[in-house]
Amino acid sequence: MRGVLAVFKNSHHAVTDANGSFTLPDLPPGKYTVTAWHETYGTQSKQIVISASESQALNFVFKVTAY
């Protein structure tokens, strides 16, 4: 058995679905750094600016390393 515990400094977080997609609903307008974390492949971060009633797509691609 194994578990993962994550503590965040804010209320905006998501877990990906079976397709790897995620949403952050009701995100107020502003500049954000979105960080994706994978337990084996580490983290990646991207900065975005969201204006009122806007929706944006972000893509994170983790490279699989050979054993």
PyMOL Python script that loads the backbone (N, CA, C, O; Angstrom):
from pymol import cmd

cmd.read_pdbstr("""\
ATOM      1  N   MET A   1       0.836  -1.153   0.000  1.00  0.00           N
ATOM      2  CA  MET A   1       0.000   0.000   0.000  1.00  0.00           C
ATOM      3  C   MET A   1       0.899   1.240   0.000  1.00  0.00           C
ATOM      4  O   MET A   1       1.983   1.245   0.583  1.00  0.00           O
ATOM      5  N   ARG A   2       0.425   2.264  -0.657  1.00  0.00           N
ATOM      6  CA  ARG A   2       1.205   3.484  -0.778  1.00  0.00           C
ATOM      7  C   ARG A   2       0.259   4.665  -0.848  1.00  0.00           C
ATOM      8  O   ARG A   2      -0.852   4.540  -1.363  1.00  0.00           O
ATOM      9  N   GLY A   3       0.680   5.796  -0.343  1.00  0.00           N
ATOM     10  CA  GLY A   3      -0.148   6.994  -0.390  1.00  0.00           C
ATOM     11  C   GLY A   3       0.699   8.218  -0.670  1.00  0.00           C
ATOM     12  O   GLY A   3       1.911   8.213  -0.456  1.00  0.00           O
ATOM     13  N   VAL A   4       0.054   9.260  -1.147  1.00  0.00           N
ATOM     14  CA  VAL A   4       0.714  10.530  -1.423  1.00  0.00           C
ATOM     15  C   VAL A   4      -0.086  11.616  -0.727  1.00  0.00           C
ATOM     16  O   VAL A   4      -1.310  11.664  -0.850  1.00  0.00           O
ATOM     17  N   LEU A   5       0.591  12.480  -0.003  1.00  0.00           N
ATOM     18  CA  LEU A   5      -0.035  13.606   0.667  1.00  0.00           C
ATOM     19  C   LEU A   5       0.582  14.877   0.126  1.00  0.00           C
ATOM     20  O   LEU A   5       1.805  15.015   0.105  1.00  0.00           O
ATOM     21  N   ALA A   6      -0.248  15.805  -0.311  1.00  0.00           N
ATOM     22  CA  ALA A   6       0.242  17.080  -0.841  1.00  0.00           C
ATOM     23  C   ALA A   6      -0.399  18.207  -0.054  1.00  0.00           C
ATOM     24  O   ALA A   6      -1.609  18.205   0.174  1.00  0.00           O
ATOM     25  N   VAL A   7       0.411  19.168   0.362  1.00  0.00           N
ATOM     26  CA  VAL A   7      -0.069  20.338   1.099  1.00  0.00           C
ATOM     27  C   VAL A   7       0.144  21.552   0.203  1.00  0.00           C
ATOM     28  O   VAL A   7       1.241  21.767  -0.310  1.00  0.00           O
ATOM     29  N   PHE A   8      -0.907  22.340   0.018  1.00  0.00           N
ATOM     30  CA  PHE A   8      -0.856  23.483  -0.880  1.00  0.00           C
ATOM     31  C   PHE A   8      -1.014  24.784  -0.116  1.00  0.00           C
ATOM     32  O   PHE A   8      -1.664  24.832   0.928  1.00  0.00           O
ATOM     33  N   LYS A   9      -0.408  25.847  -0.654  1.00  0.00           N
ATOM     34  CA  LYS A   9      -0.525  27.167  -0.061  1.00  0.00           C
ATOM     35  C   LYS A   9      -1.769  27.908  -0.556  1.00  0.00           C
ATOM     36  O   LYS A   9      -2.059  29.010  -0.090  1.00  0.00           O
ATOM     37  N   ASN A  10      -2.500  27.313  -1.492  1.00  0.00           N
ATOM     38  CA  ASN A  10      -3.694  27.963  -2.024  1.00  0.00           C
ATOM     39  C   ASN A  10      -4.795  26.928  -2.230  1.00  0.00           C
ATOM     40  O   ASN A  10      -4.588  25.731  -2.027  1.00  0.00           O
ATOM     41  N   SER A  11      -5.965  27.408  -2.634  1.00  0.00           N
ATOM     42  CA  SER A  11      -7.106  26.503  -2.797  1.00  0.00           C
ATOM     43  C   SER A  11      -7.277  26.020  -4.233  1.00  0.00           C
ATOM     44  O   SER A  11      -8.238  25.308  -4.524  1.00  0.00           O
ATOM     45  N   HIS A  12      -6.381  26.383  -5.130  1.00  0.00           N
ATOM     46  CA  HIS A  12      -6.505  26.011  -6.537  1.00  0.00           C
ATOM     47  C   HIS A  12      -5.602  24.818  -6.840  1.00  0.00           C
ATOM     48  O   HIS A  12      -4.382  24.954  -6.932  1.00  0.00           O
ATOM     49  N   HIS A  13      -6.215  23.658  -6.990  1.00  0.00           N
ATOM     50  CA  HIS A  13      -5.468  22.450  -7.310  1.00  0.00           C
ATOM     51  C   HIS A  13      -6.401  21.465  -8.015  1.00  0.00           C
ATOM     52  O   HIS A  13      -7.623  21.585  -7.928  1.00  0.00           O
ATOM     53  N   ALA A  14      -5.824  20.504  -8.703  1.00  0.00           N
ATOM     54  CA  ALA A  14      -6.624  19.521  -9.426  1.00  0.00           C
ATOM     55  C   ALA A  14      -5.855  18.216  -9.524  1.00  0.00           C
ATOM     56  O   ALA A  14      -4.630  18.183  -9.406  1.00  0.00           O
ATOM     57  N   VAL A  15      -6.594  17.152  -9.742  1.00  0.00           N
ATOM     58  CA  VAL A  15      -6.032  15.836 -10.014  1.00  0.00           C
ATOM     59  C   VAL A  15      -6.473  15.475 -11.430  1.00  0.00           C
ATOM     60  O   VAL A  15      -7.631  15.684 -11.790  1.00  0.00           O
ATOM     61  N   THR A  16      -5.569  14.940 -12.223  1.00  0.00           N
ATOM     62  CA  THR A  16      -5.915  14.607 -13.605  1.00  0.00           C
ATOM     63  C   THR A  16      -6.913  13.447 -13.663  1.00  0.00           C
ATOM     64  O   THR A  16      -6.980  12.607 -12.765  1.00  0.00           O
ATOM     65  N   ASP A  17      -7.684  13.434 -14.753  1.00  0.00           N
ATOM     66  CA  ASP A  17      -8.622  12.328 -14.971  1.00  0.00           C
ATOM     67  C   ASP A  17      -7.910  11.200 -15.713  1.00  0.00           C
ATOM     68  O   ASP A  17      -6.690  11.235 -15.872  1.00  0.00           O
ATOM     69  N   ALA A  18      -8.654  10.215 -16.159  1.00  0.00           N
ATOM     70  CA  ALA A  18      -8.075   9.052 -16.839  1.00  0.00           C
ATOM     71  C   ALA A  18      -7.347   9.420 -18.133  1.00  0.00           C
ATOM     72  O   ALA A  18      -6.460   8.690 -18.574  1.00  0.00           O
ATOM     73  N   ASN A  19      -7.719  10.549 -18.742  1.00  0.00           N
ATOM     74  CA  ASN A  19      -7.062  11.012 -19.971  1.00  0.00           C
ATOM     75  C   ASN A  19      -5.918  11.978 -19.710  1.00  0.00           C
ATOM     76  O   ASN A  19      -5.266  12.433 -20.649  1.00  0.00           O
ATOM     77  N   GLY A  20      -5.667  12.294 -18.453  1.00  0.00           N
ATOM     78  CA  GLY A  20      -4.610  13.238 -18.114  1.00  0.00           C
ATOM     79  C   GLY A  20      -5.062  14.689 -18.137  1.00  0.00           C
ATOM     80  O   GLY A  20      -4.232  15.592 -18.035  1.00  0.00           O
ATOM     81  N   SER A  21      -6.349  14.929 -18.269  1.00  0.00           N
ATOM     82  CA  SER A  21      -6.892  16.287 -18.319  1.00  0.00           C
ATOM     83  C   SER A  21      -7.212  16.790 -16.917  1.00  0.00           C
ATOM     84  O   SER A  21      -7.478  16.010 -16.003  1.00  0.00           O
ATOM     85  N   PHE A  22      -7.179  18.109 -16.772  1.00  0.00           N
ATOM     86  CA  PHE A  22      -7.554  18.718 -15.500  1.00  0.00           C
ATOM     87  C   PHE A  22      -8.192  20.068 -15.765  1.00  0.00           C
ATOM     88  O   PHE A  22      -7.995  20.659 -16.826  1.00  0.00           O
ATOM     89  N   THR A  23      -8.955  20.554 -14.797  1.00  0.00           N
ATOM     90  CA  THR A  23      -9.527  21.892 -14.872  1.00  0.00           C
ATOM     91  C   THR A  23      -9.329  22.590 -13.533  1.00  0.00           C
ATOM     92  O   THR A  23      -9.259  21.953 -12.482  1.00  0.00           O
ATOM     93  N   LEU A  24      -9.244  23.895 -13.597  1.00  0.00           N
ATOM     94  CA  LEU A  24      -9.196  24.721 -12.398  1.00  0.00           C
ATOM     95  C   LEU A  24     -10.366  25.704 -12.496  1.00  0.00           C
ATOM     96  O   LEU A  24     -10.173  26.848 -12.908  1.00  0.00           O
ATOM     97  N   PRO A  25     -11.575  25.273 -12.125  1.00  0.00           N
ATOM     98  CA  PRO A  25     -12.761  26.117 -12.290  1.00  0.00           C
ATOM     99  C   PRO A  25     -12.750  27.305 -11.326  1.00  0.00           C
ATOM    100  O   PRO A  25     -12.137  27.267 -10.259  1.00  0.00           O
ATOM    101  N   ASP A  26     -13.446  28.350 -11.741  1.00  0.00           N
ATOM    102  CA  ASP A  26     -13.621  29.547 -10.907  1.00  0.00           C
ATOM    103  C   ASP A  26     -12.308  30.207 -10.523  1.00  0.00           C
ATOM    104  O   ASP A  26     -12.185  30.761  -9.431  1.00  0.00           O
ATOM    105  N   LEU A  27     -11.338  30.153 -11.404  1.00  0.00           N
ATOM    106  CA  LEU A  27     -10.042  30.788 -11.163  1.00  0.00           C
ATOM    107  C   LEU A  27     -10.190  32.291 -11.405  1.00  0.00           C
ATOM    108  O   LEU A  27     -10.568  32.687 -12.507  1.00  0.00           O
ATOM    109  N   PRO A  28      -9.907  33.137 -10.417  1.00  0.00           N
ATOM    110  CA  PRO A  28     -10.039  34.582 -10.609  1.00  0.00           C
ATOM    111  C   PRO A  28      -9.013  35.097 -11.627  1.00  0.00           C
ATOM    112  O   PRO A  28      -7.961  34.483 -11.800  1.00  0.00           O
ATOM    113  N   PRO A  29      -9.304  36.209 -12.297  1.00  0.00           N
ATOM    114  CA  PRO A  29      -8.342  36.788 -13.239  1.00  0.00           C
ATOM    115  C   PRO A  29      -7.007  37.072 -12.540  1.00  0.00           C
ATOM    116  O   PRO A  29      -6.978  37.440 -11.365  1.00  0.00           O
ATOM    117  N   GLY A  30      -5.910  36.898 -13.275  1.00  0.00           N
ATOM    118  CA  GLY A  30      -4.596  37.170 -12.716  1.00  0.00           C
ATOM    119  C   GLY A  30      -3.506  36.385 -13.405  1.00  0.00           C
ATOM    120  O   GLY A  30      -3.745  35.666 -14.375  1.00  0.00           O
ATOM    121  N   LYS A  31      -2.300  36.537 -12.881  1.00  0.00           N
ATOM    122  CA  LYS A  31      -1.132  35.829 -13.400  1.00  0.00           C
ATOM    123  C   LYS A  31      -0.862  34.644 -12.479  1.00  0.00           C
ATOM    124  O   LYS A  31      -0.828  34.790 -11.257  1.00  0.00           O
ATOM    125  N   TYR A  32      -0.672  33.483 -13.070  1.00  0.00           N
ATOM    126  CA  TYR A  32      -0.495  32.253 -12.292  1.00  0.00           C
ATOM    127  C   TYR A  32       0.684  31.441 -12.798  1.00  0.00           C
ATOM    128  O   TYR A  32       1.029  31.484 -13.979  1.00  0.00           O
ATOM    129  N   THR A  33       1.286  30.712 -11.894  1.00  0.00           N
ATOM    130  CA  THR A  33       2.251  29.682 -12.243  1.00  0.00           C
ATOM    131  C   THR A  33       1.573  28.352 -11.959  1.00  0.00           C
ATOM    132  O   THR A  33       1.239  28.047 -10.815  1.00  0.00           O
ATOM    133  N   VAL A  34       1.372  27.562 -13.008  1.00  0.00           N
ATOM    134  CA  VAL A  34       0.736  26.253 -12.875  1.00  0.00           C
ATOM    135  C   VAL A  34       1.842  25.211 -12.897  1.00  0.00           C
ATOM    136  O   VAL A  34       2.656  25.173 -13.820  1.00  0.00           O
ATOM    137  N   THR A  35       1.864  24.370 -11.879  1.00  0.00           N
ATOM    138  CA  THR A  35       2.896  23.341 -11.771  1.00  0.00           C
ATOM    139  C   THR A  35       2.247  21.964 -11.819  1.00  0.00           C
ATOM    140  O   THR A  35       1.314  21.674 -11.069  1.00  0.00           O
ATOM    141  N   ALA A  36       2.754  21.124 -12.709  1.00  0.00           N
ATOM    142  CA  ALA A  36       2.312  19.728 -12.798  1.00  0.00           C
ATOM    143  C   ALA A  36       3.373  18.870 -12.129  1.00  0.00           C
ATOM    144  O   ALA A  36       4.570  19.077 -12.331  1.00  0.00           O
ATOM    145  N   TRP A  37       2.931  17.907 -11.333  1.00  0.00           N
ATOM    146  CA  TRP A  37       3.849  17.039 -10.603  1.00  0.00           C
ATOM    147  C   TRP A  37       3.549  15.584 -10.933  1.00  0.00           C
ATOM    148  O   TRP A  37       2.390  15.172 -10.966  1.00  0.00           O
ATOM    149  N   HIS A  38       4.599  14.813 -11.177  1.00  0.00           N
ATOM    150  CA  HIS A  38       4.471  13.372 -11.381  1.00  0.00           C
ATOM    151  C   HIS A  38       5.426  12.699 -10.408  1.00  0.00           C
ATOM    152  O   HIS A  38       6.572  13.124 -10.262  1.00  0.00           O
ATOM    153  N   GLU A  39       4.961  11.661  -9.750  1.00  0.00           N
ATOM    154  CA  GLU A  39       5.759  11.033  -8.693  1.00  0.00           C
ATOM    155  C   GLU A  39       7.072  10.444  -9.190  1.00  0.00           C
ATOM    156  O   GLU A  39       8.011  10.314  -8.405  1.00  0.00           O
ATOM    157  N   THR A  40       7.170  10.087 -10.462  1.00  0.00           N
ATOM    158  CA  THR A  40       8.404   9.537 -11.014  1.00  0.00           C
ATOM    159  C   THR A  40       9.184  10.555 -11.831  1.00  0.00           C
ATOM    160  O   THR A  40      10.413  10.590 -11.765  1.00  0.00           O
ATOM    161  N   TYR A  41       8.482  11.389 -12.605  1.00  0.00           N
ATOM    162  CA  TYR A  41       9.137  12.266 -13.578  1.00  0.00           C
ATOM    163  C   TYR A  41       9.304  13.712 -13.116  1.00  0.00           C
ATOM    164  O   TYR A  41       9.764  14.547 -13.894  1.00  0.00           O
ATOM    165  N   GLY A  42       8.949  14.023 -11.897  1.00  0.00           N
ATOM    166  CA  GLY A  42       9.221  15.348 -11.345  1.00  0.00           C
ATOM    167  C   GLY A  42       8.149  16.386 -11.624  1.00  0.00           C
ATOM    168  O   GLY A  42       6.967  16.061 -11.733  1.00  0.00           O
ATOM    169  N   THR A  43       8.577  17.651 -11.738  1.00  0.00           N
ATOM    170  CA  THR A  43       7.628  18.748 -11.920  1.00  0.00           C
ATOM    171  C   THR A  43       7.944  19.550 -13.171  1.00  0.00           C
ATOM    172  O   THR A  43       9.071  19.559 -13.666  1.00  0.00           O
ATOM    173  N   GLN A  44       6.926  20.214 -13.658  1.00  0.00           N
ATOM    174  CA  GLN A  44       7.051  21.179 -14.745  1.00  0.00           C
ATOM    175  C   GLN A  44       6.139  22.346 -14.396  1.00  0.00           C
ATOM    176  O   GLN A  44       5.052  22.147 -13.855  1.00  0.00           O
ATOM    177  N   SER A  45       6.576  23.563 -14.704  1.00  0.00           N
ATOM    178  CA  SER A  45       5.776  24.747 -14.415  1.00  0.00           C
ATOM    179  C   SER A  45       5.635  25.610 -15.661  1.00  0.00           C
ATOM    180  O   SER A  45       6.539  25.687 -16.493  1.00  0.00           O
ATOM    181  N   LYS A  46       4.485  26.253 -15.767  1.00  0.00           N
ATOM    182  CA  LYS A  46       4.219  27.201 -16.851  1.00  0.00           C
ATOM    183  C   LYS A  46       3.470  28.387 -16.264  1.00  0.00           C
ATOM    184  O   LYS A  46       2.647  28.226 -15.363  1.00  0.00           O
ATOM    185  N   GLN A  47       3.759  29.583 -16.779  1.00  0.00           N
ATOM    186  CA  GLN A  47       3.056  30.783 -16.334  1.00  0.00           C
ATOM    187  C   GLN A  47       1.965  31.136 -17.333  1.00  0.00           C
ATOM    188  O   GLN A  47       2.164  31.038 -18.544  1.00  0.00           O
ATOM    189  N   ILE A  48       0.813  31.548 -16.817  1.00  0.00           N
ATOM    190  CA  ILE A  48      -0.295  31.982 -17.652  1.00  0.00           C
ATOM    191  C   ILE A  48      -0.913  33.234 -17.057  1.00  0.00           C
ATOM    192  O   ILE A  48      -0.786  33.499 -15.862  1.00  0.00           O
ATOM    193  N   VAL A  49      -1.580  33.995 -17.900  1.00  0.00           N
ATOM    194  CA  VAL A  49      -2.358  35.155 -17.458  1.00  0.00           C
ATOM    195  C   VAL A  49      -3.792  34.897 -17.887  1.00  0.00           C
ATOM    196  O   VAL A  49      -4.065  34.652 -19.062  1.00  0.00           O
ATOM    197  N   ILE A  50      -4.709  34.954 -16.922  1.00  0.00           N
ATOM    198  CA  ILE A  50      -6.124  34.711 -17.165  1.00  0.00           C
ATOM    199  C   ILE A  50      -6.883  36.020 -16.974  1.00  0.00           C
ATOM    200  O   ILE A  50      -6.724  36.700 -15.961  1.00  0.00           O
ATOM    201  N   SER A  51      -7.710  36.364 -17.961  1.00  0.00           N
ATOM    202  CA  SER A  51      -8.600  37.515 -17.801  1.00  0.00           C
ATOM    203  C   SER A  51     -10.005  37.002 -17.508  1.00  0.00           C
ATOM    204  O   SER A  51     -10.250  35.797 -17.564  1.00  0.00           O
ATOM    205  N   ALA A  52     -10.920  37.899 -17.197  1.00  0.00           N
ATOM    206  CA  ALA A  52     -12.278  37.519 -16.795  1.00  0.00           C
ATOM    207  C   ALA A  52     -12.947  36.639 -17.846  1.00  0.00           C
ATOM    208  O   ALA A  52     -12.866  36.921 -19.041  1.00  0.00           O
ATOM    209  N   SER A  53     -13.599  35.587 -17.405  1.00  0.00           N
ATOM    210  CA  SER A  53     -14.365  34.656 -18.246  1.00  0.00           C
ATOM    211  C   SER A  53     -13.530  34.009 -19.338  1.00  0.00           C
ATOM    212  O   SER A  53     -14.079  33.605 -20.363  1.00  0.00           O
ATOM    213  N   GLU A  54     -12.223  33.898 -19.153  1.00  0.00           N
ATOM    214  CA  GLU A  54     -11.347  33.309 -20.160  1.00  0.00           C
ATOM    215  C   GLU A  54     -11.025  31.867 -19.800  1.00  0.00           C
ATOM    216  O   GLU A  54     -10.993  31.491 -18.629  1.00  0.00           O
ATOM    217  N   SER A  55     -10.790  31.081 -20.820  1.00  0.00           N
ATOM    218  CA  SER A  55     -10.372  29.696 -20.660  1.00  0.00           C
ATOM    219  C   SER A  55      -9.101  29.491 -21.481  1.00  0.00           C
ATOM    220  O   SER A  55      -9.009  29.964 -22.614  1.00  0.00           O
ATOM    221  N   GLN A  56      -8.130  28.794 -20.917  1.00  0.00           N
ATOM    222  CA  GLN A  56      -6.883  28.524 -21.631  1.00  0.00           C
ATOM    223  C   GLN A  56      -6.512  27.055 -21.480  1.00  0.00           C
ATOM    224  O   GLN A  56      -6.866  26.398 -20.501  1.00  0.00           O
ATOM    225  N   ALA A  57      -5.795  26.568 -22.469  1.00  0.00           N
ATOM    226  CA  ALA A  57      -5.305  25.189 -22.424  1.00  0.00           C
ATOM    227  C   ALA A  57      -3.809  25.198 -22.127  1.00  0.00           C
ATOM    228  O   ALA A  57      -3.068  26.022 -22.662  1.00  0.00           O
ATOM    229  N   LEU A  58      -3.377  24.292 -21.284  1.00  0.00           N
ATOM    230  CA  LEU A  58      -1.953  24.083 -20.992  1.00  0.00           C
ATOM    231  C   LEU A  58      -1.634  22.628 -21.272  1.00  0.00           C
ATOM    232  O   LEU A  58      -2.438  21.744 -20.976  1.00  0.00           O
ATOM    233  N   ASN A  59      -0.481  22.380 -21.835  1.00  0.00           N
ATOM    234  CA  ASN A  59      -0.040  21.016 -22.074  1.00  0.00           C
ATOM    235  C   ASN A  59       1.289  20.783 -21.370  1.00  0.00           C
ATOM    236  O   ASN A  59       2.244  21.538 -21.554  1.00  0.00           O
ATOM    237  N   PHE A  60       1.338  19.750 -20.580  1.00  0.00           N
ATOM    238  CA  PHE A  60       2.565  19.328 -19.926  1.00  0.00           C
ATOM    239  C   PHE A  60       2.945  17.982 -20.514  1.00  0.00           C
ATOM    240  O   PHE A  60       2.108  17.082 -20.594  1.00  0.00           O
ATOM    241  N   VAL A  61       4.191  17.832 -20.923  1.00  0.00           N
ATOM    242  CA  VAL A  61       4.665  16.573 -21.500  1.00  0.00           C
ATOM    243  C   VAL A  61       5.860  16.104 -20.671  1.00  0.00           C
ATOM    244  O   VAL A  61       6.896  16.767 -20.619  1.00  0.00           O
ATOM    245  N   PHE A  62       5.699  14.975 -20.040  1.00  0.00           N
ATOM    246  CA  PHE A  62       6.784  14.378 -19.256  1.00  0.00           C
ATOM    247  C   PHE A  62       7.468  13.320 -20.107  1.00  0.00           C
ATOM    248  O   PHE A  62       6.811  12.454 -20.683  1.00  0.00           O
ATOM    249  N   LYS A  63       8.774  13.395 -20.180  1.00  0.00           N
ATOM    250  CA  LYS A  63       9.541  12.412 -20.957  1.00  0.00           C
ATOM    251  C   LYS A  63       9.822  11.190 -20.106  1.00  0.00           C
ATOM    252  O   LYS A  63      10.309  11.289 -18.980  1.00  0.00           O
ATOM    253  N   VAL A  64       9.506  10.046 -20.665  1.00  0.00           N
ATOM    254  CA  VAL A  64       9.769   8.772 -19.983  1.00  0.00           C
ATOM    255  C   VAL A  64      11.244   8.439 -20.181  1.00  0.00           C
ATOM    256  O   VAL A  64      11.748   8.444 -21.304  1.00  0.00           O
ATOM    257  N   THR A  65      11.918   8.153 -19.088  1.00  0.00           N
ATOM    258  CA  THR A  65      13.330   7.808 -19.171  1.00  0.00           C
ATOM    259  C   THR A  65      13.476   6.284 -19.183  1.00  0.00           C
ATOM    260  O   THR A  65      12.779   5.569 -18.463  1.00  0.00           O
ATOM    261  N   ALA A  66      14.384   5.820 -20.003  1.00  0.00           N
ATOM    262  CA  ALA A  66      14.637   4.375 -20.084  1.00  0.00           C
ATOM    263  C   ALA A  66      15.340   3.897 -18.821  1.00  0.00           C
ATOM    264  O   ALA A  66      16.065   4.659 -18.181  1.00  0.00           O
ATOM    265  N   TYR A  67      15.130   2.663 -18.472  1.00  0.00           N
ATOM    266  CA  TYR A  67      15.749   2.105 -17.280  1.00  0.00           C
ATOM    267  C   TYR A  67      17.196   1.834 -17.509  1.00  0.00           C
ATOM    268  O   TYR A  67      17.886   1.358 -16.607  1.00  0.00           O
TER     269      TYR A  67
END
""", "prot")
cmd.dss("prot")
cmd.show_as("cartoon", "prot")
cmd.util.cbc("prot")
cmd.orient("prot")
